[in-house]
Amino acid sequence: MAFLPKTLLQSFVVIVLMIYSFAASPAQGYEPDRDLGKHLEPYLPKNAEWALTVVDLETGKQVLETGNSPGERLVPASLMKLLITGAVLDYADQGGTVRKVVTVRKAASVKGKKRRKSRKKTYKVARHSVEIRNKRELFNILHDMNVHSRNATAQNLANSLGERRFGSPGTRAKGNKAVSSFLHSLDLPAEEAIVADGCGLTRENRITTNFIAHYLYRISKKPWFDIFRETLPRPGREGTVKRIGYTDERFRVKTGRLNDVFALAGYGVNASGRALSFAFIVNAKKGRVSDWRHSRGELLRLLAEGPPPQTDVVLQ
């Protein structure tokens, strides 16, 4: 009988150790002592403000937040186009329509003497807006906007959305209001985002990586998510990420780029095959031109493959 309590005690110790082991295990394969941040830092400019947030796409749980400015509102550059894309698709899903701006160029007539052949042609430019009539046309416009980061397209769509929701004429202020209203409907923390334009050219835009990563998660539950995802370019294949330095068909991402800003956000998978959304923003004064390429490609590799294995140093 004296043996039984000892056996029970040993079993209890084993169970406790197992529970502790599971509790200490990081979510979805990320190991706290092998934080992706320390592997990214060598690729970043000195004195940069930066943050990275990763969210599990199935559970909506944040599995990683790193950098020296987590929770800080940073300049997102063209990541703003992700917000415009979602706002437009959501409005279209409710039966609304937006307009696109069409530019028509016509050769100008020249009076008087006959023009010399060496002289360049001159054109009259006329711009007018037309209704986007079907989903395929809308997809093509959004896809071209995100793949090639068309600033004019993004701002025109935002203005058009503002006009449809708050009356003519369409203005930047109304576009900002329409996008902010859409974001509010997703129950995201409003204090973490400042919307100042639709294309991301102004540095008055401010947003946290936490906001964007969770925004992308909320979008993944929308009926039009597949369309949204397919508007984003594939790294190593097309558009602004064709030469990013990493190729993986499982990723769809959007870039952001200003003189002192570079960013990357979108969807992918981790080393365990778990689907994720992520947002990465770097605000770097006097950064090197080449920094953004190396760090963004390295980020995708780290997300998809995990950090390199640690090696033990043997002292002689």
C-alpha positions in Angstrom: 0.0 0.0 0.0 3.0 2.3 0.6 3.9 1.9 -3.1 0.6 3.3 -4.4 0.9 6.9 -3.2 4.4 7.1 -4.6 3.2 5.9 -8.0 0.4 8.4 -7.9 2.8 11.1 -7.0 5.1 10.2 -9.9 2.1 10.2 -12.3 1.0 13.6 -11.0 4.5 15.0 -11.5 4.6 13.7 -15.1 1.2 15.2 -15.8 2.2 18.6 -14.4 5.4 18.5 -16.5 3.3 17.7 -19.6 0.9 20.6 -18.9 3.8 23.0 -18.4 5.4 21.8 -21.6 2.3 22.5 -23.6 1.7 25.8 -22.0 5.2 26.9 -22.7 5.0 25.9 -26.3 4.5 29.0 -28.6 1.4 29.3 -30.7 1.5 27.8 -34.2 5.2 26.9 -34.2 6.7 30.2 -33.2 9.4 30.0 -30.5 9.7 33.1 -28.3 13.5 32.4 -27.8 13.9 32.4 -31.6 12.0 35.6 -32.3 11.9 36.5 -36.0 12.7 40.1 -35.1 16.3 39.4 -34.2 16.8 37.7 -37.5 15.3 40.7 -39.4 17.3 43.4 -37.6 20.6 42.8 -39.5 18.6 43.7 -42.7 17.2 46.9 -41.4 18.6 50.5 -41.4 20.0 51.8 -38.2 17.7 53.9 -36.0 14.7 52.7 -37.9 11.3 52.5 -36.2 9.7 49.2 -37.2 7.1 46.6 -36.2 5.9 43.2 -37.4 2.6 41.5 -36.4 1.5 38.0 -37.4 -2.0 36.7 -36.9 -3.2 33.1 -37.3 -5.8 33.2 -40.0 -7.9 30.3 -38.6 -8.2 31.5 -35.0 -7.6 35.2 -35.3 -5.0 35.0 -32.5 -1.9 37.1 -32.6 1.0 34.8 -32.7 3.8 37.3 -33.0 4.5 41.0 -32.5 8.0 42.2 -32.6 10.1 45.3 -33.5 11.1 48.4 -31.5 7.8 50.1 -32.2 5.0 47.6 -31.7 1.7 49.4 -31.1 3.0 52.6 -32.6 1.2 54.3 -35.5 3.7 54.3 -38.3 3.6 55.6 -41.9 2.2 52.7 -44.0 2.7 54.1 -47.5 0.8 52.1 -50.1 -0.5 49.6 -47.6 -3.4 52.1 -47.6 -4.5 50.4 -50.8 -5.4 47.3 -48.9 -8.0 49.4 -47.0 -9.4 50.9 -50.3 -9.7 47.5 -51.9 -11.7 46.1 -49.0 -13.9 49.2 -48.8 -14.7 49.1 -52.5 -15.4 45.3 -52.6 -17.6 45.6 -49.5 -19.6 48.4 -51.1 -19.9 46.4 -54.3 -21.1 43.4 -52.4 -24.0 45.5 -51.0 -25.0 46.4 -54.6 -23.2 49.7 -54.8 -21.2 50.8 -57.8 -18.2 53.1 -58.1 -16.7 55.0 -61.0 -13.3 55.0 -62.7 -11.5 57.9 -64.3 -10.7 57.4 -68.0 -8.1 59.5 -69.7 -8.5 60.2 -73.4 -5.6 61.6 -75.4 -6.2 63.1 -78.8 -3.6 64.5 -81.2 -3.9 68.3 -81.3 -4.4 70.0 -84.6 -1.7 72.5 -85.6 -2.7 75.7 -87.5 -0.4 77.6 -89.9 2.8 76.1 -91.3 3.1 72.4 -91.7 4.8 70.8 -88.7 8.2 69.4 -89.2 8.6 65.7 -89.0 11.2 65.9 -86.2 8.8 67.8 -84.0 7.1 65.8 -81.3 3.3 65.3 -81.4 1.2 67.3 -79.0 -2.0 65.9 -77.4 -5.1 67.2 -75.8 -5.9 65.3 -72.6 -9.5 64.8 -71.5 -10.5 63.0 -68.3 -14.0 61.7 -67.5 -15.4 59.1 -65.2 -17.5 56.1 -66.2 -19.4 53.5 -64.3 -17.7 50.2 -63.4 -20.4 47.9 -64.7 -19.4 44.4 -63.7 -17.4 42.4 -61.1 -14.8 41.3 -63.7 -14.0 44.9 -64.6 -13.8 45.9 -61.0 -11.5 43.0 -60.3 -9.2 43.9 -63.2 -9.0 47.5 -61.9 -8.2 46.5 -58.3 -5.7 43.8 -59.4 -3.9 46.3 -61.6 -3.9 48.8 -58.8 -2.4 46.4 -56.2 0.0 44.6 -58.5 1.5 47.8 -59.8 0.6 50.1 -56.9 -1.3 52.7 -59.0 -1.7 55.8 -56.8 -4.1 57.6 -59.1 -6.4 54.6 -59.3 -6.5 54.2 -55.6 -7.3 57.9 -54.9 -9.9 58.0 -57.6 -11.7 54.9 -56.2 -11.6 56.4 -52.7 -13.1 59.7 -54.0 -15.8 57.9 -56.0 -16.7 55.8 -52.9 -17.0 59.0 -50.9 -19.2 60.6 -53.6 -21.5 57.6 -53.6 -21.9 57.4 -49.9 -21.9 61.1 -49.0 -23.0 63.0 -52.1 -21.4 64.8 -55.0 -18.7 66.0 -55.6 -16.3 63.2 -54.7 -13.5 64.6 -52.5 -10.5 63.3 -50.6 -12.2 64.1 -47.3 -15.4 62.2 -48.3 -13.2 59.3 -49.5 -11.4 59.2 -46.1 -14.8 59.3 -44.3 -16.1 56.4 -46.4 -13.0 54.2 -45.8 -13.0 55.0 -42.0 -16.7 54.1 -41.9 -15.9 50.7 -43.5 -13.1 50.1 -41.0 -15.4 51.0 -38.1 -17.8 48.2 -39.3 -15.0 45.7 -38.8 -14.8 46.5 -35.1 -11.1 47.4 -35.2 -9.4 49.8 -32.8 -10.1 53.2 -34.4 -7.3 54.8 -32.4 -4.7 52.7 -34.2 -5.4 54.1 -37.7 -5.5 57.6 -39.2 -6.7 57.7 -42.8 -5.5 60.8 -44.7 -5.7 59.6 -48.3 -6.5 56.6 -50.4 -3.2 55.9 -52.0 -0.6 56.2 -49.2 1.4 59.1 -50.6 0.9 61.4 -47.6 2.8 60.8 -44.4 -0.2 61.9 -42.5 -1.5 58.4 -42.8 -0.7 56.5 -39.6 -1.4 52.9 -38.7 -0.2 50.1 -36.5 0.9 46.7 -37.8 -1.5 45.2 -35.3 -4.4 47.1 -37.1 -3.4 45.9 -40.6 -2.7 42.3 -39.6 -6.1 42.0 -37.8 -7.8 43.9 -40.6 -6.6 41.3 -43.1 -7.9 38.6 -40.7 -11.3 40.2 -40.6 -11.3 40.5 -44.4 -10.6 36.7 -44.7 -14.1 36.1 -43.2 -15.9 38.1 -45.9 -17.8 36.5 -48.8 -15.6 38.4 -51.2 -12.3 37.4 -49.6 -11.1 35.2 -52.5 -11.5 38.2 -54.9 -9.6 40.5 -52.4 -6.8 38.0 -52.1 -6.4 37.5 -55.8 -6.0 41.2 -56.4 -2.6 41.0 -54.5 0.6 40.2 -56.4 2.5 36.9 -55.9 6.1 37.4 -54.6 8.7 36.6 -57.1 6.1 36.5 -59.9 4.7 39.9 -60.7 4.4 43.6 -60.1 6.1 45.4 -57.3 7.2 42.1 -55.7 8.6 40.4 -58.8 12.2 41.0 -57.6 11.6 40.9 -53.9 14.1 38.0 -53.5 11.8 35.2 -52.5 9.2 33.2 -54.4 6.3 31.3 -52.9 2.9 30.8 -54.6 1.2 30.5 -51.2 1.8 34.2 -50.5 -0.2 37.2 -51.7 1.2 40.5 -50.5 1.1 44.3 -50.9 4.1 46.6 -50.8 4.5 50.1 -49.5 7.3 52.4 -50.5 8.3 56.1 -49.8 11.7 57.6 -49.6 11.9 56.8 -45.8 9.3 54.1 -45.6 9.0 50.5 -46.7 6.3 48.0 -45.8 4.9 44.6 -46.7 1.6 43.0 -45.7 -0.7 40.2 -46.8 -1.3 36.5 -46.5 0.9 33.4 -46.4 1.8 30.3 -44.4 4.3 29.5 -41.7 6.7 26.7 -41.4 4.0 24.4 -39.9 1.7 25.1 -42.9 -0.7 27.4 -40.9 -2.3 30.2 -42.9 -1.5 33.7 -41.5 -1.9 37.4 -42.1 0.9 39.7 -41.4 2.0 43.4 -41.5 5.5 44.7 -41.5 6.3 48.5 -41.5 9.6 50.2 -41.4 10.0 54.0 -41.0 13.7 54.7 -41.6 15.3 58.2 -42.0 18.4 58.1 -44.2 18.0 54.4 -44.9 19.9 52.7 -47.8 18.0 52.3 -51.0 18.7 48.5 -51.0 17.4 47.8 -47.5 13.8 47.4 -48.3 14.4 44.7 -50.9 16.6 42.5 -48.7 14.5 42.8 -45.5 11.2 42.1 -47.3 12.5 39.1 -49.0 14.1 37.8 -45.8 10.8 38.4 -44.0 8.9 36.1 -46.4 11.5 33.4 -46.0 11.4 33.6 -42.2 7.6 33.4 -42.2 7.5 30.5 -44.6 10.5 28.5 -43.4 11.0 29.7 -39.9 14.3 30.9 -38.4 17.4 29.0 -39.2 18.4 26.4 -36.7 20.5 27.5 -33.8 24.1 26.2 -33.7 26.1 25.5 -30.6 29.4 27.3 -30.3 32.2 24.9 -29.3 35.1 26.6 -27.5 38.5 25.2 -28.2 
